[in-house]
Amino acid sequence: MPLDELDQSPVNPDLLPEPAVLLVEDDHDVAVTLRRFIERSGMRTACAHTGAEAVRLKESFRPDIVLVDLGLPDMDGGTLIRWLAEKRDCGIIVVSGRGEEIERVVYIERGADDYIIKPAPLREMVARIRAVHRRLWRAQPTVAEPEPTQVSLGAVRVDLRRRTVIGRGSQPIHLTAAEFEALEALIKSAPQPVSREKLCRLALRRPFHAEDRGVDQLVLNLRRKLFDDDSAHSVIVSVRGAGYAITIDKDLLVAAVGG
């Protein structure tokens, strides 16, 4: 992925602190080389050689960016990425020797912000770390606005803070991380539509292309999981040329907030 796709608008570097970087790499020699170079670039680092150690350091070191090697001795790299993505408080960059397109797509959909194929030039790796950090920094809200934490969509109740969905008969509905991100974006925008481009960036963590059907599949999954056949297309609607929208009025969504 070209660097300009990761970083499309300027950020004042004087306002942006250097990121703290957690390296998750089981090869000690590779870890030492990466750590030295990244630290010489002005960033703080910590290093984990196993998935369990990465989980411990994530809580104590509080990194801005985590570099994850997929070949960990005690844990599948995808499991660690999903766990990090659910935290929603750091950037995730996969660093792997596996370069197949389907491999890259799978891990981006699981929550990674970038995928670097080994061996990669160290300067490019540092540039990508900073690019992801700038993008996440831009996404931070400058003014806190009150948002509903619980909303009702007919018989479905969504808790945005706990990231849970309850359906008919108080039965939990399991959504993937990407599906929940899409649903949250639609709820917060209601009744205004959300473009496919924005849903693709927020939920799938990748640039949108005209032939990409990932967003349409996400919406199809949400309709199937949340609503019966009669109401699915009337609650989440396709807006020609604009994307998708939830049709329930925003005032009703706010009024549905639970205690």
Secondary structure, DSSP 8 states (H G I E B T S, - for coil): --HHHH--S---GGG----EEEEE-S-HHHHHHHHHHHHHTT-EEEEESSHHHHHHHHHHH--SEEEE-SB-SSSBHHHHHHHHHHH-SSEEEEEES---HHHHHHHHHTT-SEEEESS--HHHHHHHHHHHHHHHHHHS-SS-----SEEEETTEEEETTTTEEE-GGG-B----HHHHHHHHHHHHHTTS-B-HHHHIIIII-S---TT--HHHHHHHHHHHHHS-TTTHHHHEEEETTTEEEE-S-HHHHHHT---
